[in-house]
Amino acid sequence: MHTTAPTLDRLLGDWAAGTGPAHRKLTERIRLLILDGRLPLGVTVPGERDLAATLGISRTTVATAYTTLRETGYLTTRQRTRSTTTVPPGRTSAGHHATELVDGQLIDFSHASPPAPGAALHRAYTWALEQLPRHLPRHGYAQIGLPELREAVAARYRARGLATTPEQILITTGAQHGVHLLVRTLLRPRSRVVVDHPTYPHALHLLRSTRARITPVALTDTGWDLPALATATHGADLAYLLPDFHNPTGLCLAPAERERLRLGCPTVVDETMAELALDVEPPVPLAAYHPGVISVGSVSKTFWGGLRIGWIRADPALIQRLAQARAGTDLGTPVLEQLACVALLGQIDTILPTRLEELRQGRAHLLGLLGAHFPDWTVTPGVGGLSVWATMPDPISSALAALAPQHGLRLAAGPRFGVGGAFERHLRLPYSLDTPAREAGMYALVATVQAARSGHRATDTPPAGLA
Ligand SMILES: Cc1ncc(COP(=O)(O)O)c(C=O)c1O
């Protein structure tokens, strides 16, 4: 894979800010991009001349930066080929197997994902095992989903205020799989896609990998800029929006705004967090206001990420098209997990209140800790979801994410949630961990911030993938 000079330019953001020689700042920023996974491993970087021209700097500056990166093990060059990204031996970059290497040692603030409701999950699997014999005589490839789960998901939409039939539902292996399927089916290279800014990093990753042109529409402190969305979506190929407890901010599009929203292009709404209404009434899905909207859902945040169950809600013709397109990469979602989800969706009204109360308490605890340790940070909590989006006085987010593992913590750098290197002053902090982990993570964060402010450089493993 190859990174073009304009792409690297966008990822670098305002790398030249601050004091010190330009080659050193460029080296450090590229190193951070490799460490936190925004620049994947094995990617060819642009030639020196190209990058220098794009950045408007001398070729010597780029050459010196590349030489340092080569000497420190972050670039490798085989004879007469272009340099590719790598990490020094003994280290692991984000997106590779850092999770497996560090689990059990690091407190994970890079995932906003709650633990499973253990007893309910156990009961659901017991029931699923009892149901399994009914399915064993058939082949088990559930390419569009088990009828009983498609009906259970449709019923949940009806309960949330949106008439839905099972024919409108395709079961996927998680929401990310659903978004992937949609992006692959609906977009071509260079398609223009409108996204919230900030937005969910793995969706951005996906859009970049399909070479979409991304148009970010900035969220305000209180929500969505409706006129800006109407303008940006006009003539675009797709919009990918998170109006239901937006990740990372926790904001929710109010009912009156749902009605006023004008969408000028096909729109995918990712409702992964939709059930996590902490301070407001659960929102009626956007598709109830705008019938053409395609919804993506998941049980990952409502029940558990380990189930790997999600879905797409769209008109039946598109559902059939997606089911066929799916065969190119996978042939269905595991039957036992689908059956367990039928049981869990049947119990949602008893599972959800406890989950929401735990999250409210977790959020209050996190906000208390943040207020005590970082009085100069601004944190305006949203009204649901799993995280807060903190604003720091200085642009140190990538440095914190790279340094954090040395202090026992994994963090997701703010720029992962944006394009063009934005959000260096931001950090997403989850409140879905248990109290001891939240407290220990906060002490680790305090140590990390102190280290970053005293100019320490990262030498260790950064966070792996996030969710
Ligand atoms: C907005 C959003 N979409 C998709 C996902 C991925 O969901 P799943 O685990 O169902 O693939 C997440 C998980 O964090 C998310 O927050």
PDBQT file of the ligand as one rigid body, heavy atoms in Angstrom, charges set to zero:
ROOT
HETATM    1  C1  LIG A 501     -20.223   4.376  16.202  1.00  0.00    +0.000 C 
HETATM    2  C2  LIG A 501     -19.725   2.970  16.203  1.00  0.00    +0.000 A 
HETATM    3  N1  LIG A 501     -19.916   2.213  15.110  1.00  0.00    +0.000 NA
HETATM    4  C3  LIG A 501     -19.490   0.950  15.059  1.00  0.00    +0.000 A 
HETATM    5  C4  LIG A 501     -18.846   0.379  16.123  1.00  0.00    +0.000 A 
HETATM    6  C5  LIG A 501     -18.405  -1.043  16.013  1.00  0.00    +0.000 C 
HETATM    7  O1  LIG A 501     -19.445  -1.829  16.459  1.00  0.00    +0.000 OA
HETATM    8  P1  LIG A 501     -19.409  -3.412  16.365  1.00  0.00    +0.000 P 
HETATM    9  O2  LIG A 501     -18.707  -3.910  17.576  1.00  0.00    +0.000 OA
HETATM   10  O3  LIG A 501     -20.851  -3.808  16.348  1.00  0.00    +0.000 OA
HETATM   11  O4  LIG A 501     -18.720  -3.778  15.093  1.00  0.00    +0.000 OA
HETATM   12  C6  LIG A 501     -18.618   1.126  17.285  1.00  0.00    +0.000 A 
HETATM   13  C7  LIG A 501     -17.882   0.553  18.411  1.00  0.00    +0.000 C 
HETATM   14  O5  LIG A 501     -17.267   1.258  19.170  1.00  0.00    +0.000 OA
HETATM   15  C8  LIG A 501     -19.085   2.444  17.320  1.00  0.00    +0.000 A 
HETATM   16  O6  LIG A 501     -18.919   3.203  18.404  1.00  0.00    +0.000 OA
ENDROOT
TORSDOF 0
